[in-house]
Amino acid sequence: MKDKFIPVIPPDKTVISIRIENELIASIDKLSEKQRMSRNEFIRQCIVFAIERLDESIDTK
């Protein structure tokens, strides 16, 4: 079959798994739907937003 679709993960992204409380997922789903984006993209943008604003003076060790 020459026209077979084979999904591929872009090389610059990695699939991960995290555990999140059901209530938080419900909030994320509501907000991502309101913004018309996938849950995954919404979470990714939230993480980027948080990292960019993280206080680097906090000792994480």
C-alpha distance matrix in Angstrom:
0.0 3.8 5.7 5.8 9.7 11.6 15.3 17.7 21.5 23.3 25.1 28.5 28.3 28.7 28.2 31.6 33.2 36.7 39.1 40.8 43.3 42.2 44.7 43.4 39.8 41.2 43.0 40.0 37.8 40.6 41.1 37.5 37.0 40.1 38.8 35.4 33.5 31.5 33.5 31.9 32.9 36.3 37.0 35.8 38.2 41.0 40.6 40.8 43.8 45.6 45.0 46.3 49.4 50.0 53.6 53.3 56.8 55.9 55.9 52.8 53.9
3.8 0.0 3.8 5.7 9.0 11.0 14.6 16.5 20.3 21.6 23.3 26.7 27.0 27.8 27.7 31.3 33.3 36.8 39.4 40.9 43.6 42.6 45.0 43.4 39.9 41.3 42.8 39.7 37.7 40.3 40.5 36.8 36.4 39.4 37.7 34.4 32.5 30.7 33.0 31.2 31.8 35.3 36.1 34.7 36.9 39.8 39.5 39.3 42.3 44.3 43.6 44.7 47.9 48.7 52.2 51.8 55.4 54.7 54.9 51.9 53.1
5.7 3.8 0.0 3.8 6.4 9.3 12.5 14.9 18.6 19.9 22.1 25.2 25.2 26.2 26.0 29.5 31.4 34.8 37.2 38.5 41.1 39.9 42.1 40.6 37.0 38.3 39.7 36.6 34.5 37.0 37.2 33.5 33.0 35.9 34.3 30.9 29.1 27.5 29.9 28.4 28.8 32.3 33.4 32.1 34.1 37.1 37.1 36.9 39.7 41.8 41.4 42.4 45.5 46.5 50.1 49.9 53.6 52.8 53.2 50.3 51.7
5.8 5.7 3.8 0.0 3.8 6.4 9.8 12.5 16.2 18.2 20.4 23.6 23.1 23.7 23.1 26.6 28.3 31.7 34.1 35.5 38.1 37.0 39.4 38.0 34.4 35.8 37.4 34.3 32.3 35.0 35.4 31.7 31.3 34.5 33.0 29.7 27.7 25.7 27.7 26.1 27.0 30.5 31.2 30.1 32.4 35.2 35.0 35.1 38.1 39.9 39.5 40.7 43.8 44.5 48.1 47.9 51.5 50.6 50.8 47.7 49.1
9.7 9.0 6.4 3.8 0.0 3.8 6.4 9.5 13.0 15.0 17.6 20.5 19.8 20.5 19.9 23.4 25.1 28.4 30.8 32.1 34.7 33.7 36.0 34.4 30.9 32.3 33.8 30.7 28.7 31.4 31.7 28.0 27.7 30.9 29.4 26.1 24.0 21.9 24.0 22.3 23.2 26.7 27.4 26.3 28.6 31.4 31.3 31.5 34.3 36.2 35.9 37.1 40.1 40.9 44.5 44.5 48.1 47.1 47.5 44.4 45.9
11.6 11.0 9.3 6.4 3.8 0.0 3.8 6.4 10.0 12.4 14.6 17.7 17.0 17.3 16.8 20.4 22.3 25.8 28.4 30.0 32.8 32.2 34.6 32.9 29.5 31.3 32.7 29.5 27.8 30.9 31.0 27.3 27.6 30.8 29.1 26.2 23.6 21.2 22.9 20.8 21.8 25.4 25.7 24.4 27.0 29.6 29.1 29.4 32.5 34.1 33.5 35.0 38.0 38.5 42.1 41.8 45.4 44.4 44.5 41.4 42.7
15.3 14.6 12.5 9.8 6.4 3.8 0.0 3.8 6.9 9.5 12.3 14.9 13.7 14.2 13.6 17.1 19.1 22.5 25.2 26.6 29.5 28.9 31.2 29.3 26.0 27.9 29.2 25.8 24.4 27.5 27.4 23.8 24.2 27.4 25.7 22.9 20.1 17.6 19.2 17.0 18.1 21.6 21.9 20.6 23.2 25.8 25.3 25.7 28.7 30.3 29.8 31.3 34.3 34.8 38.4 38.3 41.9 40.8 41.1 38.1 39.5
17.7 16.5 14.9 12.5 9.5 6.4 3.8 0.0 3.8 6.2 8.5 11.4 10.7 11.3 11.6 15.3 17.9 21.3 24.4 26.0 29.2 29.1 31.3 29.1 26.0 28.3 29.3 25.7 24.8 28.0 27.5 23.9 24.9 27.9 25.8 23.5 20.3 17.9 19.2 16.4 17.2 20.9 20.8 19.0 21.7 24.4 23.4 23.5 26.8 28.3 27.4 28.9 32.1 32.5 36.0 35.6 39.1 38.3 38.4 35.4 36.8
21.5 20.3 18.6 16.2 13.0 10.0 6.9 3.8 0.0 3.8 6.2 8.4 7.0 7.7 8.3 12.1 15.1 18.3 21.6 23.1 26.5 26.7 28.8 26.3 23.5 26.0 26.7 23.1 22.6 25.9 25.1 21.6 23.1 26.0 23.8 21.9 18.4 15.9 16.8 13.6 14.4 18.0 17.6 15.6 18.4 21.0 19.8 19.9 23.3 24.7 23.7 25.3 28.4 28.7 32.2 31.8 35.4 34.5 34.7 31.7 33.2
23.3 21.6 19.9 18.2 15.0 12.4 9.5 6.2 3.8 0.0 3.8 5.6 5.7 8.2 10.1 13.7 17.1 19.9 23.4 24.6 28.1 28.5 30.3 27.4 24.9 27.4 27.6 23.9 23.7 26.7 25.4 21.9 23.7 26.1 23.4 21.8 18.4 16.5 17.7 14.3 14.1 17.8 17.7 15.0 17.3 20.3 19.0 18.4 21.8 23.5 22.3 23.4 26.8 27.3 30.7 30.2 33.9 33.4 33.7 31.1 32.7
25.1 23.3 22.1 20.4 17.6 14.6 12.3 8.5 6.2 3.8 0.0 3.8 5.6 7.7 10.6 13.9 17.6 20.4 24.1 25.7 29.3 30.2 32.0 29.0 26.8 29.7 29.7 26.0 26.3 29.3 27.9 24.6 26.7 29.0 26.2 24.9 21.4 19.5 20.2 16.6 16.5 20.0 19.3 16.2 18.6 21.4 19.6 18.7 22.4 23.8 22.0 23.1 26.6 26.8 30.0 29.0 32.6 32.2 32.2 29.6 30.9
28.5 26.7 25.2 23.6 20.5 17.7 14.9 11.4 8.4 5.6 3.8 0.0 3.8 7.0 10.4 13.1 16.8 19.1 22.8 24.1 27.7 28.9 30.3 27.1 25.2 28.1 27.8 24.0 24.7 27.6 25.8 22.7 25.1 27.2 24.2 23.4 19.8 18.3 18.8 15.1 14.4 17.7 16.8 13.5 15.6 18.3 16.4 15.2 18.9 20.3 18.4 19.4 22.9 23.2 26.4 25.4 29.1 28.8 29.1 26.6 28.2
28.3 27.0 25.2 23.1 19.8 17.0 13.7 10.7 7.0 5.7 5.6 3.8 0.0 3.8 6.8 9.5 13.1 15.5 19.1 20.5 24.1 25.2 26.8 23.7 21.7 24.6 24.5 20.8 21.5 24.6 23.0 20.0 22.5 24.7 22.1 21.3 17.6 15.6 15.6 11.8 11.9 15.1 13.9 10.9 13.7 16.1 14.2 13.9 17.6 18.7 17.2 18.8 22.0 22.1 25.5 24.9 28.5 27.8 28.1 25.3 27.0
28.7 27.8 26.2 23.7 20.5 17.3 14.2 11.3 7.7 8.2 7.7 7.0 3.8 0.0 3.8 6.3 10.1 12.8 16.5 18.4 22.1 23.4 25.4 22.5 20.5 23.8 24.0 20.5 21.2 24.6 23.5 20.6 23.2 25.7 23.5 22.8 19.0 16.4 15.7 12.0 13.2 15.9 14.0 11.7 15.1 16.8 14.5 15.1 18.7 19.1 17.7 20.0 22.9 22.5 25.7 25.1 28.5 27.3 27.2 24.2 25.5
28.2 27.7 26.0 23.1 19.9 16.8 13.6 11.6 8.3 10.1 10.6 10.4 6.8 3.8 0.0 3.8 7.0 10.2 13.8 15.8 19.4 20.4 22.7 20.1 17.9 21.1 21.9 18.5 18.9 22.5 21.9 19.1 21.4 24.3 22.6 21.7 18.0 14.9 13.8 10.4 12.6 15.1 13.0 11.7 15.4 16.6 14.8 16.2 19.5 19.7 18.9 21.5 24.0 23.5 26.9 26.6 29.9 28.3 28.2 24.9 26.3
31.6 31.3 29.5 26.6 23.4 20.4 17.1 15.3 12.1 13.7 13.9 13.1 9.5 6.3 3.8 0.0 3.8 6.7 10.4 12.8 16.5 17.9 20.3 17.8 15.9 19.5 20.2 17.2 18.1 21.7 21.2 19.0 21.5 24.3 22.9 22.5 18.9 15.7 13.7 10.7 13.3 15.0 12.1 11.5 15.3 15.6 13.5 15.5 18.6 18.1 17.5 20.6 22.6 21.7 24.9 24.8 27.7 25.8 25.6 22.1 23.4
33.2 33.3 31.4 28.3 25.1 22.3 19.1 17.9 15.1 17.1 17.6 16.8 13.1 10.1 7.0 3.8 0.0 3.8 7.0 9.8 13.3 14.8 17.5 15.4 13.6 17.2 18.4 15.8 16.7 20.4 20.4 18.6 21.0 23.8 23.0 22.7 19.4 16.0 13.4 11.3 14.5 15.4 12.4 12.8 16.5 16.1 14.4 17.1 19.7 18.8 18.8 22.1 23.6 22.5 25.6 25.8 28.5 26.2 26.0 22.4 23.7
36.7 36.8 34.8 31.7 28.4 25.8 22.5 21.3 18.3 19.9 20.4 19.1 15.5 12.8 10.2 6.7 3.8 0.0 3.8 6.4 10.1 12.2 14.6 12.4 11.4 15.1 16.1 13.9 15.5 18.8 18.8 17.6 20.3 22.8 22.3 22.5 19.4 16.4 13.2 11.7 14.7 14.7 11.3 12.5 15.8 14.6 12.9 16.2 18.3 16.8 17.2 20.7 21.7 20.4 23.4 23.9 26.4 23.8 23.7 20.2 21.7
39.1 39.4 37.2 34.1 30.8 28.4 25.2 24.4 21.6 23.4 24.1 22.8 19.1 16.5 13.8 10.4 7.0 3.8 0.0 3.8 6.9 9.2 11.9 10.4 9.8 13.3 14.7 13.4 14.9 18.0 18.5 18.0 20.4 22.8 22.9 23.3 20.6 17.7 14.2 13.7 16.8 16.1 12.8 14.9 17.8 16.0 14.9 18.5 19.9 18.2 19.2 22.7 23.1 21.7 24.5 25.4 27.5 24.6 24.6 21.2 22.7
40.8 40.9 38.5 35.5 32.1 30.0 26.6 26.0 23.1 24.6 25.7 24.1 20.5 18.4 15.8 12.8 9.8 6.4 3.8 0.0 3.8 6.4 8.4 6.6 6.6 10.1 11.1 10.3 12.2 14.9 15.4 15.5 17.9 20.0 20.3 21.2 18.9 16.4 12.6 13.0 15.8 14.3 11.3 14.1 16.4 14.1 13.8 17.6 18.3 16.7 18.4 21.7 21.7 20.6 23.4 24.9 27.0 24.1 24.7 21.5 23.6
43.3 43.6 41.1 38.1 34.7 32.8 29.5 29.2 26.5 28.1 29.3 27.7 24.1 22.1 19.4 16.5 13.3 10.1 6.9 3.8 0.0 3.8 5.5 5.3 6.4 8.8 10.1 10.7 12.4 14.4 15.5 16.4 18.3 20.1 21.1 22.1 20.5 18.2 14.5 15.6 18.3 16.3 13.9 17.1 18.9 16.3 16.5 20.3 20.5 18.8 20.9 24.0 23.6 22.6 25.2 27.0 28.8 25.7 26.5 23.6 25.6
42.2 42.6 39.9 37.0 33.7 32.2 28.9 29.1 26.7 28.5 30.2 28.9 25.2 23.4 20.4 17.9 14.8 12.2 9.2 6.4 3.8 0.0 3.8 5.4 5.1 6.2 8.7 9.8 10.4 12.3 14.3 15.1 16.4 18.4 19.9 20.6 19.3 17.1 13.6 15.5 18.3 16.3 14.6 18.1 19.8 17.5 18.4 22.0 22.1 20.9 23.4 26.2 25.9 25.3 28.1 30.1 32.0 29.1 30.0 27.2 29.3
44.7 45.0 42.1 39.4 36.0 34.6 31.2 31.3 28.8 30.3 32.0 30.3 26.8 25.4 22.7 20.3 17.5 14.6 11.9 8.4 5.5 3.8 0.0 3.8 5.5 5.1 6.4 8.7 9.9 10.7 12.5 14.3 15.5 16.8 18.6 19.9 19.1 17.5 14.2 16.5 18.7 16.0 14.7 18.4 19.4 16.7 18.2 21.7 21.1 20.0 22.8 25.4 24.6 24.3 26.9 29.3 31.1 28.3 29.7 27.1 29.6
43.4 43.4 40.6 38.0 34.4 32.9 29.3 29.1 26.3 27.4 29.0 27.1 23.7 22.5 20.1 17.8 15.4 12.4 10.4 6.6 5.3 5.4 3.8 0.0 3.8 5.4 5.1 6.1 8.5 9.9 10.5 12.0 14.1 15.3 16.5 18.0 16.7 15.3 11.7 13.7 15.6 12.8 11.2 14.8 15.7 13.0 14.4 17.9 17.4 16.2 19.1 21.6 21.0 20.8 23.6 25.9 27.9 25.3 26.8 24.3 27.0
39.8 39.9 37.0 34.4 30.9 29.5 26.0 26.0 23.5 24.9 26.8 25.2 21.7 20.5 17.9 15.9 13.6 11.4 9.8 6.6 6.4 5.1 5.5 3.8 0.0 3.8 5.4 4.9 6.0 8.5 9.8 10.2 11.9 14.0 15.1 15.9 14.4 12.4 8.9 11.1 13.5 11.3 10.0 13.7 15.1 13.2 14.6 18.0 18.0 17.5 20.0 22.5 22.5 22.5 25.7 27.7 30.1 27.6 28.9 26.2 28.8
41.2 41.3 38.3 35.8 32.3 31.3 27.9 28.3 26.0 27.4 29.7 28.1 24.6 23.8 21.1 19.5 17.2 15.1 13.3 10.1 8.8 6.2 5.1 5.4 3.8 0.0 3.8 5.5 5.1 6.2 8.7 9.9 10.6 12.4 14.4 15.1 14.6 13.2 10.3 13.4 15.3 12.8 12.5 16.3 17.1 15.3 17.3 20.4 20.0 19.8 22.7 24.8 24.6 25.0 28.0 30.4 32.6 30.2 31.8 29.3 32.0
43.0 42.8 39.7 37.4 33.8 32.7 29.2 29.3 26.7 27.6 29.7 27.8 24.5 24.0 21.9 20.2 18.4 16.1 14.7 11.1 10.1 8.7 6.4 5.1 5.4 3.8 0.0 3.8 5.4 5.1 6.1 8.5 9.9 10.6 12.4 14.1 13.7 13.1 10.3 13.3 14.4 11.3 11.2 15.0 15.0 12.8 15.4 18.3 17.3 17.1 20.4 22.2 21.6 22.3 25.3 27.9 30.1 28.0 29.9 27.7 30.7
40.0 39.7 36.6 34.3 30.7 29.5 25.8 25.7 23.1 23.9 26.0 24.0 20.8 20.5 18.5 17.2 15.8 13.9 13.4 10.3 10.7 9.8 8.7 6.1 4.9 5.5 3.8 0.0 3.8 5.5 5.2 5.9 8.4 9.8 10.5 11.9 10.7 9.8 6.8 9.6 10.7 7.6 7.6 11.4 11.7 10.0 12.5 15.3 14.8 15.1 18.0 19.8 19.8 20.6 23.9 26.3 28.8 26.9 28.7 26.4 29.4
37.8 37.7 34.5 32.3 28.7 27.8 24.4 24.8 22.6 23.7 26.3 24.7 21.5 21.2 18.9 18.1 16.7 15.5 14.9 12.2 12.4 10.4 9.9 8.5 6.0 5.1 5.4 3.8 0.0 3.8 5.5 5.2 6.0 8.5 9.9 10.2 9.5 8.3 6.1 9.7 11.1 8.8 9.7 13.2 13.7 12.9 15.4 17.9 17.8 18.4 21.2 22.9 23.2 24.2 27.6 29.8 32.4 30.6 32.3 29.9 32.7
40.6 40.3 37.0 35.0 31.4 30.9 27.5 28.0 25.9 26.7 29.3 27.6 24.6 24.6 22.5 21.7 20.4 18.8 18.0 14.9 14.4 12.3 10.7 9.9 8.5 6.2 5.1 5.5 3.8 0.0 3.8 5.6 5.3 6.2 8.8 9.9 10.5 10.6 9.2 12.8 13.4 10.6 12.2 15.5 15.2 14.2 17.2 19.5 18.6 19.5 22.6 23.9 23.8 25.1 28.3 30.9 33.4 31.7 33.8 31.6 34.7
41.1 40.5 37.2 35.4 31.7 31.0 27.4 27.5 25.1 25.4 27.9 25.8 23.0 23.5 21.9 21.2 20.4 18.8 18.5 15.4 15.5 14.3 12.5 10.5 9.8 8.7 6.1 5.2 5.5 3.8 0.0 3.8 5.4 5.0 6.3 8.6 9.0 9.9 8.7 11.9 11.5 8.2 10.2 13.3 12.2 11.2 14.6 16.5 15.3 16.5 19.7 20.6 20.5 22.2 25.4 28.0 30.6 29.2 31.5 29.6 32.9
37.5 36.8 33.5 31.7 28.0 27.3 23.8 23.9 21.6 21.9 24.6 22.7 20.0 20.6 19.1 19.0 18.6 17.6 18.0 15.5 16.4 15.1 14.3 12.0 10.2 9.9 8.5 5.9 5.2 5.6 3.8 0.0 3.8 5.4 5.0 6.0 5.4 6.1 5.7 8.8 8.2 5.7 8.5 11.1 10.5 10.6 13.7 15.3 14.9 16.5 19.2 20.2 20.8 22.5 26.0 28.2 31.1 29.8 31.9 29.8 32.9
37.0 36.4 33.0 31.3 27.7 27.6 24.2 24.9 23.1 23.7 26.7 25.1 22.5 23.2 21.4 21.5 21.0 20.3 20.4 17.9 18.3 16.4 15.5 14.1 11.9 10.6 9.9 8.4 6.0 5.3 5.4 3.8 0.0 3.8 5.3 4.8 6.1 7.2 7.8 11.3 11.0 9.2 12.0 14.5 14.0 14.4 17.5 18.9 18.5 20.3 23.0 23.8 24.5 26.2 29.7 32.0 34.9 33.5 35.7 33.5 36.6
40.1 39.4 35.9 34.5 30.9 30.8 27.4 27.9 26.0 26.1 29.0 27.2 24.7 25.7 24.3 24.3 23.8 22.8 22.8 20.0 20.1 18.4 16.8 15.3 14.0 12.4 10.6 9.8 8.5 6.2 5.0 5.4 3.8 0.0 3.8 5.4 7.9 10.2 10.8 14.0 12.9 10.5 13.6 16.0 14.6 14.7 18.2 19.3 18.2 20.1 23.1 23.5 23.7 25.9 29.1 31.7 34.5 33.4 35.8 34.0 37.4
38.8 37.7 34.3 33.0 29.4 29.1 25.7 25.8 23.8 23.4 26.2 24.2 22.1 23.5 22.6 22.9 23.0 22.3 22.9 20.3 21.1 19.9 18.6 16.5 15.1 14.4 12.4 10.5 9.9 8.8 6.3 5.0 5.3 3.8 0.0 3.8 5.6 8.7 10.0 12.4 10.4 8.4 11.9 13.6 11.8 12.6 16.1 16.6 15.6 18.1 20.8 20.8 21.5 23.9 27.2 29.6 32.6 31.8 34.2 32.5 35.9
35.4 34.4 30.9 29.7 26.1 26.2 22.9 23.5 21.9 21.8 24.9 23.4 21.3 22.8 21.7 22.5 22.7 22.5 23.3 21.2 22.1 20.6 19.9 18.0 15.9 15.1 14.1 11.9 10.2 9.9 8.6 6.0 4.8 5.4 3.8 0.0 3.8 7.0 9.4 11.7 10.1 9.3 13.0 14.3 13.3 14.7 17.8 18.3 18.1 20.6 22.9 23.1 24.3 26.5 30.0 32.1 35.2 34.4 36.6 34.6 37.8
33.5 32.5 29.1 27.7 24.0 23.6 20.1 20.3 18.4 18.4 21.4 19.8 17.6 19.0 18.0 18.9 19.4 19.4 20.6 18.9 20.5 19.3 19.1 16.7 14.4 14.6 13.7 10.7 9.5 10.5 9.0 5.4 6.1 7.9 5.6 3.8 0.0 3.8 6.6 8.2 6.4 6.5 10.0 11.0 10.5 12.4 15.0 15.5 15.9 18.4 20.3 20.9 22.4 24.3 28.0 29.7 33.0 32.1 34.1 31.9 35.0
31.5 30.7 27.5 25.7 21.9 21.2 17.6 17.9 15.9 16.5 19.5 18.3 15.6 16.4 14.9 15.7 16.0 16.4 17.7 16.4 18.2 17.1 17.5 15.3 12.4 13.2 13.1 9.8 8.3 10.6 9.9 6.1 7.2 10.2 8.7 7.0 3.8 0.0 3.8 5.3 5.3 6.2 8.6 9.9 10.7 12.4 14.3 15.5 16.5 18.4 20.1 21.3 22.9 24.3 28.1 29.6 32.9 31.6 33.3 30.8 33.6
33.5 33.0 29.9 27.7 24.0 22.9 19.2 19.2 16.8 17.7 20.2 18.8 15.6 15.7 13.8 13.7 13.4 13.2 14.2 12.6 14.5 13.6 14.2 11.7 8.9 10.3 10.3 6.8 6.1 9.2 8.7 5.7 7.8 10.8 10.0 9.4 6.6 3.8 0.0 3.8 5.6 5.1 6.1 8.5 10.0 10.5 12.3 14.3 15.3 16.5 18.4 20.1 21.4 22.3 26.0 27.6 30.7 29.2 30.6 28.0 30.8
31.9 31.2 28.4 26.1 22.3 20.8 17.0 16.4 13.6 14.3 16.6 15.1 11.8 12.0 10.4 10.7 11.3 11.7 13.7 13.0 15.6 15.5 16.5 13.7 11.1 13.4 13.3 9.6 9.7 12.8 11.9 8.8 11.3 14.0 12.4 11.7 8.2 5.3 3.8 0.0 3.8 5.5 5.3 6.1 8.7 9.9 10.7 12.4 14.2 15.4 16.6 18.4 20.3 21.0 24.7 25.9 29.2 27.7 29.0 26.2 28.8
32.9 31.8 28.8 27.0 23.2 21.8 18.1 17.2 14.4 14.1 16.5 14.4 11.9 13.2 12.6 13.3 14.5 14.7 16.8 15.8 18.3 18.3 18.7 15.6 13.5 15.3 14.4 10.7 11.1 13.4 11.5 8.2 11.0 12.9 10.4 10.1 6.4 5.3 5.6 3.8 0.0 3.8 5.5 5.0 6.1 8.5 9.9 10.5 12.1 14.2 15.3 16.5 18.5 19.9 23.6 24.9 28.3 27.3 28.9 26.5 29.3
36.3 35.3 32.3 30.5 26.7 25.4 21.6 20.9 18.0 17.8 20.0 17.7 15.1 15.9 15.1 15.0 15.4 14.7 16.1 14.3 16.3 16.3 16.0 12.8 11.3 12.8 11.3 7.6 8.8 10.6 8.2 5.7 9.2 10.5 8.4 9.3 6.5 6.2 5.1 5.5 3.8 0.0 3.8 5.5 5.2 6.2 8.7 10.0 10.5 12.3 14.3 15.5 16.8 18.3 22.0 23.7 26.9 25.8 27.7 25.5 28.6
37.0 36.1 33.4 31.2 27.4 25.7 21.9 20.8 17.6 17.7 19.3 16.8 13.9 14.0 13.0 12.1 12.4 11.3 12.8 11.3 13.9 14.6 14.7 11.2 10.0 12.5 11.2 7.6 9.7 12.2 10.2 8.5 12.0 13.6 11.9 13.0 10.0 8.6 6.1 5.3 5.5 3.8 0.0 3.8 5.5 5.0 6.2 8.7 9.8 10.5 12.3 14.3 15.5 16.2 19.9 21.5 24.6 23.1 24.7 22.3 25.2
35.8 34.7 32.1 30.1 26.3 24.4 20.6 19.0 15.6 15.0 16.2 13.5 10.9 11.7 11.7 11.5 12.8 12.5 14.9 14.1 17.1 18.1 18.4 14.8 13.7 16.3 15.0 11.4 13.2 15.5 13.3 11.1 14.5 16.0 13.6 14.3 11.0 9.9 8.5 6.1 5.0 5.5 3.8 0.0 3.8 5.4 5.2 6.3 8.6 10.0 10.7 12.4 14.5 15.3 19.1 20.1 23.5 22.5 24.0 21.6 24.4
38.2 36.9 34.1 32.4 28.6 27.0 23.2 21.7 18.4 17.3 18.6 15.6 13.7 15.1 15.4 15.3 16.5 15.8 17.8 16.4 18.9 19.8 19.4 15.7 15.1 17.1 15.0 11.7 13.7 15.2 12.2 10.5 14.0 14.6 11.8 13.3 10.5 10.7 10.0 8.7 6.1 5.2 5.5 3.8 0.0 3.8 5.4 5.1 6.1 8.6 9.9 10.6 12.5 14.2 17.9 19.3 22.8 22.1 24.1 22.3 25.5
41.0 39.8 37.1 35.2 31.4 29.6 25.8 24.4 21.0 20.3 21.4 18.3 16.1 16.8 16.6 15.6 16.1 14.6 16.0 14.1 16.3 17.5 16.7 13.0 13.2 15.3 12.8 10.0 12.9 14.2 11.2 10.6 14.4 14.7 12.6 14.7 12.4 12.4 10.5 9.9 8.5 6.2 5.0 5.4 3.8 0.0 3.8 5.5 5.0 6.2 8.6 10.0 10.8 12.1 15.8 17.7 20.8 19.8 21.9 20.0 23.4
40.6 39.5 37.1 35.0 31.3 29.1 25.3 23.4 19.8 19.0 19.6 16.4 14.2 14.5 14.8 13.5 14.4 12.9 14.9 13.8 16.5 18.4 18.2 14.4 14.6 17.3 15.4 12.5 15.4 17.2 14.6 13.7 17.5 18.2 16.1 17.8 15.0 14.3 12.3 10.7 9.9 8.7 6.2 5.2 5.4 3.8 0.0 3.8 5.4 5.1 6.1 8.6 10.0 10.4 14.1 15.4 18.6 17.5 19.2 17.1 20.2
40.8 39.3 36.9 35.1 31.5 29.4 25.7 23.5 19.9 18.4 18.7 15.2 13.9 15.1 16.2 15.5 17.1 16.2 18.5 17.6 20.3 22.0 21.7 17.9 18.0 20.4 18.3 15.3 17.9 19.5 16.5 15.3 18.9 19.3 16.6 18.3 15.5 15.5 14.3 12.4 10.5 10.0 8.7 6.3 5.1 5.5 3.8 0.0 3.8 5.5 5.2 6.1 8.7 9.9 13.6 14.6 18.1 17.8 19.7 18.1 21.3
43.8 42.3 39.7 38.1 34.3 32.5 28.7 26.8 23.3 21.8 22.4 18.9 17.6 18.7 19.5 18.6 19.7 18.3 19.9 18.3 20.5 22.1 21.1 17.4 18.0 20.0 17.3 14.8 17.8 18.6 15.3 14.9 18.5 18.2 15.6 18.1 15.9 16.5 15.3 14.2 12.1 10.5 9.8 8.6 6.1 5.0 5.4 3.8 0.0 3.8 5.6 5.4 6.5 8.8 12.3 14.1 17.4 17.1 19.7 18.5 22.1
45.6 44.3 41.8 39.9 36.2 34.1 30.3 28.3 24.7 23.5 23.8 20.3 18.7 19.1 19.7 18.1 18.8 16.8 18.2 16.7 18.8 20.9 20.0 16.2 17.5 19.8 17.1 15.1 18.4 19.5 16.5 16.5 20.3 20.1 18.1 20.6 18.4 18.4 16.5 15.4 14.2 12.3 10.5 10.0 8.6 6.2 5.1 5.5 3.8 0.0 3.8 5.5 5.2 6.0 9.6 11.7 14.7 13.9 16.3 15.1 18.7
45.0 43.6 41.4 39.5 35.9 33.5 29.8 27.4 23.7 22.3 22.0 18.4 17.2 17.7 18.9 17.5 18.8 17.2 19.2 18.4 20.9 23.4 22.8 19.1 20.0 22.7 20.4 18.0 21.2 22.6 19.7 19.2 23.0 23.1 20.8 22.9 20.3 20.1 18.4 16.6 15.3 14.3 12.3 10.7 9.9 8.6 6.1 5.2 5.6 3.8 0.0 3.8 5.4 5.1 8.7 9.5 13.0 12.6 14.6 13.4 16.8
46.3 44.7 42.4 40.7 37.1 35.0 31.3 28.9 25.3 23.4 23.1 19.4 18.8 20.0 21.5 20.6 22.1 20.7 22.7 21.7 24.0 26.2 25.4 21.6 22.5 24.8 22.2 19.8 22.9 23.9 20.6 20.2 23.8 23.5 20.8 23.1 20.9 21.3 20.1 18.4 16.5 15.5 14.3 12.4 10.6 10.0 8.6 6.1 5.4 5.5 3.8 0.0 3.8 5.8 8.8 9.7 13.2 13.8 16.3 15.8 19.3
49.4 47.9 45.5 43.8 40.1 38.0 34.3 32.1 28.4 26.8 26.6 22.9 22.0 22.9 24.0 22.6 23.6 21.7 23.1 21.7 23.6 25.9 24.6 21.0 22.5 24.6 21.6 19.8 23.2 23.8 20.5 20.8 24.5 23.7 21.5 24.3 22.4 22.9 21.4 20.3 18.5 16.8 15.5 14.5 12.5 10.8 10.0 8.7 6.5 5.2 5.4 3.8 0.0 3.8 6.3 8.6 11.5 11.9 15.0 15.0 18.7
50.0 48.7 46.5 44.5 40.9 38.5 34.8 32.5 28.7 27.3 26.8 23.2 22.1 22.5 23.5 21.7 22.5 20.4 21.7 20.6 22.6 25.3 24.3 20.8 22.5 25.0 22.3 20.6 24.2 25.1 22.2 22.5 26.2 25.9 23.9 26.5 24.3 24.3 22.3 21.0 19.9 18.3 16.2 15.3 14.2 12.1 10.4 9.9 8.8 6.0 5.1 5.8 3.8 0.0 3.8 5.9 8.7 8.5 11.4 11.2 14.9
53.6 52.2 50.1 48.1 44.5 42.1 38.4 36.0 32.2 30.7 30.0 26.4 25.5 25.7 26.9 24.9 25.6 23.4 24.5 23.4 25.2 28.1 26.9 23.6 25.7 28.0 25.3 23.9 27.6 28.3 25.4 26.0 29.7 29.1 27.2 30.0 28.0 28.1 26.0 24.7 23.6 22.0 19.9 19.1 17.9 15.8 14.1 13.6 12.3 9.6 8.7 8.8 6.3 3.8 0.0 3.8 5.4 5.9 9.4 10.5 14.0
53.3 51.8 49.9 47.9 44.5 41.8 38.3 35.6 31.8 30.2 29.0 25.4 24.9 25.1 26.6 24.8 25.8 23.9 25.4 24.9 27.0 30.1 29.3 25.9 27.7 30.4 27.9 26.3 29.8 30.9 28.0 28.2 32.0 31.7 29.6 32.1 29.7 29.6 27.6 25.9 24.9 23.7 21.5 20.1 19.3 17.7 15.4 14.6 14.1 11.7 9.5 9.7 8.6 5.9 3.8 0.0 3.8 5.4 7.7 9.1 12.2
56.8 55.4 53.6 51.5 48.1 45.4 41.9 39.1 35.4 33.9 32.6 29.1 28.5 28.5 29.9 27.7 28.5 26.4 27.5 27.0 28.8 32.0 31.1 27.9 30.1 32.6 30.1 28.8 32.4 33.4 30.6 31.1 34.9 34.5 32.6 35.2 33.0 32.9 30.7 29.2 28.3 26.9 24.6 23.5 22.8 20.8 18.6 18.1 17.4 14.7 13.0 13.2 11.5 8.7 5.4 3.8 0.0 3.8 6.3 9.0 11.6
55.9 54.7 52.8 50.6 47.1 44.4 40.8 38.3 34.5 33.4 32.2 28.8 27.8 27.3 28.3 25.8 26.2 23.8 24.6 24.1 25.7 29.1 28.3 25.3 27.6 30.2 28.0 26.9 30.6 31.7 29.2 29.8 33.5 33.4 31.8 34.4 32.1 31.6 29.2 27.7 27.3 25.8 23.1 22.5 22.1 19.8 17.5 17.8 17.1 13.9 12.6 13.8 11.9 8.5 5.9 5.4 3.8 0.0 3.8 6.1 9.1
55.9 54.9 53.2 50.8 47.5 44.5 41.1 38.4 34.7 33.7 32.2 29.1 28.1 27.2 28.2 25.6 26.0 23.7 24.6 24.7 26.5 30.0 29.7 26.8 28.9 31.8 29.9 28.7 32.3 33.8 31.5 31.9 35.7 35.8 34.2 36.6 34.1 33.3 30.6 29.0 28.9 27.7 24.7 24.0 24.1 21.9 19.2 19.7 19.7 16.3 14.6 16.3 15.0 11.4 9.4 7.7 6.3 3.8 0.0 3.8 5.6
52.8 51.9 50.3 47.7 44.4 41.4 38.1 35.4 31.7 31.1 29.6 26.6 25.3 24.2 24.9 22.1 22.4 20.2 21.2 21.5 23.6 27.2 27.1 24.3 26.2 29.3 27.7 26.4 29.9 31.6 29.6 29.8 33.5 34.0 32.5 34.6 31.9 30.8 28.0 26.2 26.5 25.5 22.3 21.6 22.3 20.0 17.1 18.1 18.5 15.1 13.4 15.8 15.0 11.2 10.5 9.1 9.0 6.1 3.8 0.0 3.8
53.9 53.1 51.7 49.1 45.9 42.7 39.5 36.8 33.2 32.7 30.9 28.2 27.0 25.5 26.3 23.4 23.7 21.7 22.7 23.6 25.6 29.3 29.6 27.0 28.8 32.0 30.7 29.4 32.7 34.7 32.9 32.9 36.6 37.4 35.9 37.8 35.0 33.6 30.8 28.8 29.3 28.6 25.2 24.4 25.5 23.4 20.2 21.3 22.1 18.7 16.8 19.3 18.7 14.9 14.0 12.2 11.6 9.1 5.6 3.8 0.0
